[in-house]
Amino acid sequence: MDVEVRSTSGSGGGTLPVPIYRRRSNAYYRFTQQNLPACKPVLTPGLVITIFLLTGVIFIPIGLMALRASQSVVEIVYRYDTDCIHESFRSNKVAYIKDRSISKNCTQFLKVQKHMKAPIYIYYQLDNYYQNHRRYVKSRSDRQLLHGLKYNDISSCQPEESNNGLPIVPCGLIAWSLFNDTYTFSRETAELKVNRKNIAWKSDREHKFGKDVYPFNFQNGTLVGGGKLNPNVPLSEQEDLIVWMRTAALPSFRKLYGRIEVDLEAGELLSVKFVNNYNTYSFGGKKKLVLSTSGWLGGKNDFLGVAYIAVGCCCIFISLLFMLLHVRNSRPYGDSAYSLWNRKAMLIRT
């Protein structure tokens, strides 16, 4: 903005500087003075009723489509931690899971109720497992996962940062408690191949876990947590670890184990061999095996469809309620409460 100073005569005969402001352009002046044209819609009863009615008409079909897509997903959910335990240890499950001399193998049969189209995703589900606990989440070193022994500051990994004076790679409680149950599937006499490649996020494999970082001094202490890692395979290729290290926000969660890439027909009987290694008995947790197909919205989840339908129904109900009130209490524009208030204000002034 340009400024020009001119002198004027004051009451005492002196001169006073008076600034004169010149605007650069009409548009610039209107912008600075917040005088630009704006849309100011008037929310009349008819407009409000129309908006709510259109929202309901749009939301309900979307909710029905999402709900149908969720219902088309076929799932098999089986809790195996209660069945895959020796009869003599039913009353003391913690002793059973800690006793390494007892075989943890268990075979169960699952029946396919509906046709399952490949790929069929295999998940393990853990309940009452708080991966979002503050001390648990902080017990890791992202820089060590990327750079390995080149990064020395692993104080955040306590209490699993070192063993016998040597650092642990990967360090921290999250890696130490790696899930280590295994599943083997067979149909009739043929074993079903499980594809365990590309189960982790591509961004995690390429940018968060080093391609030249190998496990070192891992699970060598007196207290062993979960699974062990192959010291000859870099962390970027150990996808079980990568999946496990992406911690869950809720105490009940699923993590991807692998994929079956052949169709399963309705009525087929699957033989599943479990290796029940992971200790969830000491804190009252649950372990489940989940086989699931996928739709255009992903896995089975009715929440999105139900939410859309509920919001749409509420909007239609509100629009009908407003319409009823507007019809019963309608009045012409010339006899509004605002005009009545103006007349009362004029009487008060006189």
C-alpha positions as CSV (number, residue, x, y, z in Angstrom):
1,M,0.0,0.0,0.0
2,D,1.4,3.4,-1.0
3,V,1.6,6.2,1.6
4,E,2.0,9.9,0.9
5,V,2.6,12.5,3.6
6,R,1.3,16.1,3.3
7,S,1.6,19.0,5.7
8,T,-1.4,21.0,7.0
9,S,-1.6,24.0,9.3
10,G,-2.5,23.4,12.9
11,S,-4.2,25.7,15.4
12,G,-0.9,27.0,16.6
13,G,0.3,28.0,13.2
14,G,2.5,25.0,12.8
15,T,2.2,22.2,10.2
16,L,1.1,18.7,11.0
17,P,2.0,15.7,8.8
18,V,-1.2,13.9,7.6
19,P,-0.7,10.5,5.9
20,I,-2.8,9.8,2.8
21,Y,-3.3,6.2,2.0
22,R,-3.7,5.2,-1.6
23,R,-5.0,1.8,-2.5
24,R,-3.3,-0.1,-5.2
25,S,-6.4,-1.5,-6.8
26,N,-10.1,-2.0,-6.1
27,A,-9.8,-5.8,-5.7
28,Y,-6.9,-5.5,-3.3
29,Y,-8.8,-3.0,-1.1
30,R,-12.0,-5.2,-1.1
31,F,-9.9,-8.2,-0.1
32,T,-8.2,-6.5,2.8
33,Q,-11.5,-5.1,4.0
34,Q,-13.1,-8.6,3.8
35,N,-15.7,-7.1,1.4
36,L,-15.6,-9.9,-1.2
37,P,-18.9,-11.4,-2.4
38,A,-19.9,-14.5,-0.4
39,C,-22.5,-17.1,-0.5
40,K,-24.9,-16.8,2.4
41,P,-27.6,-19.4,2.0
42,V,-30.8,-18.9,3.9
43,L,-31.8,-22.1,5.7
44,T,-35.5,-22.0,5.1
45,P,-37.6,-24.9,6.4
46,G,-38.0,-26.3,2.9
47,L,-34.2,-26.3,2.3
48,V,-33.5,-28.0,5.6
49,I,-36.1,-30.7,4.9
50,T,-34.7,-31.3,1.4
51,I,-31.1,-31.6,2.7
52,F,-32.0,-34.2,5.3
53,L,-34.2,-36.1,2.9
54,L,-31.5,-36.3,0.2
55,T,-28.9,-37.3,2.8
56,G,-31.1,-40.2,3.9
57,V,-31.9,-41.3,0.3
58,I,-28.1,-41.3,-0.6
59,F,-26.8,-43.0,2.6
60,I,-29.3,-45.9,2.8
61,P,-28.4,-47.5,-0.6
62,I,-24.7,-47.0,0.2
63,G,-25.2,-48.8,3.5
64,L,-27.1,-51.6,1.9
65,M,-24.3,-52.2,-0.6
66,A,-21.6,-52.1,2.1
67,L,-23.6,-54.5,4.2
68,R,-24.1,-56.9,1.3
69,A,-20.4,-56.8,0.5
70,S,-19.6,-57.7,4.1
71,Q,-22.2,-60.5,4.3
72,S,-20.7,-62.1,1.1
73,V,-17.4,-62.6,2.9
74,V,-17.0,-66.2,4.2
75,E,-15.2,-66.7,7.5
76,I,-14.1,-69.7,9.6
77,V,-13.2,-68.8,13.1
78,Y,-11.9,-71.4,15.5
79,R,-10.6,-71.0,19.0
80,Y,-7.9,-73.6,19.5
81,D,-6.2,-72.7,22.8
82,T,-8.8,-74.6,24.8
83,D,-8.8,-77.7,22.7
84,C,-5.1,-78.0,21.9
85,I,-4.0,-78.8,25.5
86,H,-3.2,-82.1,27.2
87,E,-6.0,-83.6,29.3
88,S,-3.8,-83.9,32.4
89,F,-3.0,-80.1,32.2
90,R,-6.6,-78.8,31.9
91,S,-6.5,-77.4,35.5
92,N,-2.9,-75.9,35.1
93,K,-2.6,-74.6,31.6
94,V,0.4,-72.3,32.4
95,A,2.5,-75.3,33.5
96,Y,1.6,-77.1,30.3
97,I,2.7,-74.2,28.0
98,K,5.9,-73.7,29.9
99,D,6.9,-77.3,29.9
100,R,9.2,-77.8,26.9
101,S,9.3,-81.5,27.2
102,I,5.6,-81.9,26.3
103,S,4.7,-81.9,22.6
104,K,2.5,-79.0,21.6
105,N,1.2,-80.5,18.4
106,C,-2.5,-80.7,17.9
107,T,-4.7,-81.7,15.0
108,Q,-8.2,-80.4,14.5
109,F,-10.8,-80.6,11.7
110,L,-12.6,-77.6,10.2
111,K,-15.6,-77.9,7.9
112,V,-16.0,-75.4,5.1
113,Q,-19.7,-74.2,5.2
114,K,-19.7,-72.2,2.0
115,H,-17.6,-71.9,-1.1
116,M,-14.4,-69.9,-0.4
117,K,-12.8,-68.3,-3.4
118,A,-9.1,-67.8,-3.5
119,P,-7.1,-66.1,-2.1
120,I,-8.1,-67.2,1.3
121,Y,-6.4,-65.2,4.0
122,I,-5.1,-66.9,7.2
123,Y,-5.1,-64.8,10.3
124,Y,-4.3,-65.5,14.0
125,Q,-6.5,-63.6,16.4
126,L,-5.5,-62.7,19.9
127,D,-7.9,-61.5,22.6
128,N,-7.2,-59.7,25.8
129,Y,-3.7,-58.9,24.5
130,Y,-2.8,-55.2,25.1
131,Q,-0.2,-54.4,22.5
132,N,-1.0,-50.7,23.0
133,H,0.4,-50.6,26.6
134,R,2.7,-47.6,26.9
135,R,5.8,-49.5,28.2
136,Y,5.3,-52.2,25.6
137,V,4.9,-49.9,22.6
138,K,8.0,-47.8,23.6
139,S,10.2,-50.9,24.1
140,R,11.7,-50.9,20.6
141,S,14.3,-49.0,18.5
142,D,13.2,-48.1,14.9
143,R,16.7,-46.9,14.1
144,Q,18.3,-50.2,15.1
145,L,15.7,-52.1,13.0
146,L,17.0,-50.1,10.0
147,H,20.7,-49.8,10.8
148,G,21.4,-52.8,13.1
149,L,24.6,-52.8,15.2
150,K,25.6,-49.5,13.6
151,Y,23.2,-47.7,15.9
152,N,24.3,-47.9,19.5
153,D,21.6,-46.0,21.5
154,I,19.1,-48.7,22.4
155,S,18.1,-47.4,25.8
156,S,14.5,-47.3,24.7
157,C,14.4,-51.1,24.4
158,Q,14.5,-51.7,28.1
159,P,14.4,-54.3,29.6
160,E,15.4,-56.3,26.5
161,E,18.2,-54.1,25.2
162,S,21.2,-56.4,25.9
163,N,22.2,-59.8,27.1
164,N,25.6,-60.9,28.6
165,G,26.9,-57.4,27.8
166,L,26.1,-57.7,24.1
167,P,23.3,-55.8,22.3
168,I,20.2,-57.6,21.1
169,V,19.0,-57.2,17.5
170,P,16.1,-56.7,17.3
171,C,15.8,-55.3,20.8
172,G,12.7,-54.6,22.9
173,L,9.7,-56.3,24.3
174,I,7.7,-56.3,21.1
175,A,10.3,-58.3,19.1
176,W,11.0,-60.5,22.2
177,S,7.3,-61.5,22.4
178,L,7.0,-62.5,18.8
179,F,4.1,-64.9,18.0
180,N,5.3,-68.4,17.3
181,D,2.3,-70.7,16.8
182,T,2.3,-72.5,13.4
183,Y,-0.4,-74.0,11.2
184,T,-0.3,-76.7,8.6
185,F,-3.4,-77.3,6.4
186,S,-4.3,-80.4,4.4
187,R,-7.3,-81.5,2.3
188,E,-8.0,-85.2,2.2
189,T,-4.4,-86.5,1.8
190,A,-2.9,-83.5,0.0
191,E,-1.2,-80.7,2.0
192,L,-2.4,-77.2,1.1
193,K,0.5,-74.8,0.3
194,V,0.4,-71.6,2.4
195,N,2.0,-68.5,0.7
196,R,3.8,-66.5,3.4
197,K,5.3,-63.9,1.1
198,N,4.2,-60.3,0.9
199,I,2.1,-60.5,4.1
200,A,3.7,-57.3,5.5
201,W,3.4,-53.8,4.2
202,K,5.7,-53.0,1.3
203,S,6.6,-49.7,3.0
204,D,7.7,-51.5,6.1
205,R,9.8,-54.0,4.2
206,E,11.6,-51.4,2.2
207,H,11.9,-48.5,4.5
208,K,11.7,-49.6,8.2
209,F,13.7,-52.9,8.3
210,G,17.3,-53.0,7.0
211,K,18.2,-55.3,4.1
212,D,21.7,-55.8,5.7
213,V,20.5,-56.1,9.3
214,Y,20.6,-59.6,10.7
215,P,19.3,-60.9,14.1
216,F,22.0,-61.0,16.7
217,N,22.0,-62.3,20.3
218,F,18.2,-62.8,20.0
219,Q,16.4,-65.0,22.5
220,N,19.6,-66.1,24.1
221,G,18.7,-65.2,27.6
222,T,17.4,-67.4,30.4
223,L,13.9,-66.1,29.9
224,V,12.6,-66.8,26.4
225,G,9.6,-64.8,25.2
226,G,8.1,-65.9,21.8
227,G,9.5,-67.1,18.5
228,K,13.1,-67.1,17.4
229,L,14.5,-65.6,14.2
230,N,16.8,-67.1,11.5
231,P,20.2,-65.3,12.0
232,N,21.1,-65.8,8.4
233,V,18.0,-63.9,7.0
234,P,17.9,-60.1,7.1
235,L,15.1,-58.4,9.0
236,S,13.5,-57.0,5.8
237,E,12.7,-60.6,4.7
238,Q,11.4,-61.9,8.1
239,E,7.8,-60.9,7.5
240,D,6.4,-62.6,10.6
241,L,8.5,-60.1,12.6
242,I,7.5,-57.1,10.5
243,V,3.8,-58.0,10.8
244,W,4.1,-58.4,14.6
245,M,6.0,-55.2,15.1
246,R,3.1,-53.1,13.7
247,T,1.3,-53.0,17.1
248,A,-2.5,-53.2,17.4
249,A,-4.5,-50.4,19.0
250,L,-7.2,-52.7,20.5
251,P,-6.9,-55.7,22.9
252,S,-8.5,-57.9,20.3
253,F,-6.7,-58.0,17.0
254,R,-5.9,-60.1,13.9
255,K,-2.6,-60.4,12.1
256,L,-2.0,-61.9,8.7
257,Y,-0.3,-65.3,8.8
258,G,-0.4,-66.3,5.1
259,R,-2.7,-67.1,2.1
260,I,-4.2,-70.2,0.6
261,E,-4.3,-69.7,-3.1
262,V,-6.8,-72.4,-4.1
263,D,-10.5,-72.5,-3.8
264,L,-12.2,-74.4,-1.0
265,E,-15.6,-76.0,-1.8
266,A,-18.6,-76.2,0.5
267,G,-18.6,-79.3,2.6
268,E,-14.9,-80.0,2.5
269,L,-13.1,-81.0,5.6
270,L,-9.8,-79.4,6.4
271,S,-7.2,-81.0,8.7
272,V,-5.3,-78.3,10.6
273,K,-2.2,-79.2,12.5
274,F,-1.5,-76.6,15.3
275,V,1.7,-76.1,17.1
276,N,0.5,-74.5,20.3
277,N,3.6,-72.7,21.5
278,Y,2.5,-69.2,22.4
279,N,1.7,-68.5,26.1
280,T,-1.6,-66.6,26.4
281,Y,-2.8,-68.7,29.5
282,S,-0.8,-66.6,32.0
283,F,-2.9,-63.5,31.4
284,G,-6.2,-65.0,30.4
285,G,-5.8,-64.4,26.6
286,K,-7.4,-66.3,23.8
287,K,-6.1,-67.6,20.5
288,K,-8.1,-68.1,17.4
289,L,-7.5,-69.2,13.8
290,V,-9.4,-67.3,11.2
291,L,-9.8,-68.2,7.5
292,S,-11.4,-65.5,5.5
293,T,-12.1,-64.4,1.9
294,S,-12.3,-60.8,0.9
295,G,-14.7,-58.5,-1.0
296,W,-14.5,-55.1,-2.6
297,L,-14.6,-53.5,0.8
298,G,-12.0,-55.9,2.4
299,G,-12.8,-58.4,5.1
300,K,-16.0,-59.0,7.0
301,N,-17.1,-55.9,8.9
302,D,-20.8,-54.9,9.2
303,F,-20.1,-51.6,11.1
304,L,-19.7,-49.4,8.0
305,G,-23.0,-50.6,6.4
306,V,-24.9,-50.5,9.6
307,A,-23.6,-46.9,10.3
308,Y,-24.6,-45.7,6.9
309,I,-28.1,-47.2,7.2
310,A,-28.6,-45.8,10.7
311,V,-27.5,-42.3,9.7
312,G,-29.7,-42.4,6.6
313,C,-32.8,-43.5,8.6
314,C,-32.2,-40.8,11.2
315,C,-32.0,-38.1,8.4
316,I,-35.2,-39.3,6.8
317,F,-36.9,-39.4,10.3
318,I,-35.8,-35.8,11.0
319,S,-36.9,-34.6,7.6
320,L,-40.3,-36.1,8.1
321,L,-40.5,-34.6,11.6
322,F,-39.5,-31.1,10.3
323,M,-42.0,-31.4,7.5
324,L,-44.9,-32.3,9.9
325,L,-44.0,-29.4,12.2
326,H,-43.7,-27.0,9.3
327,V,-47.1,-28.0,7.9
328,R,-48.8,-27.7,11.2
329,N,-47.2,-24.4,12.2
330,S,-46.7,-22.7,8.9
331,R,-47.2,-18.9,8.6
332,P,-46.9,-16.4,5.8
333,Y,-43.7,-14.5,5.4
334,G,-45.4,-11.1,6.0
335,D,-46.6,-12.1,9.5
336,S,-43.4,-13.3,10.9
337,A,-42.1,-13.0,14.5
338,Y,-39.4,-10.7,13.2
339,S,-42.0,-8.2,11.9
340,L,-43.9,-8.4,15.2
341,W,-40.7,-7.7,17.1
342,N,-40.1,-4.6,14.9
343,R,-43.6,-3.2,15.6
344,K,-43.0,-3.7,19.4
345,A,-39.6,-2.0,19.1
346,M,-41.2,1.0,17.3
347,L,-43.9,1.3,20.0
348,I,-41.3,1.3,22.8
349,R,-39.4,4.1,21.0
350,T,-42.5,6.3,20.8
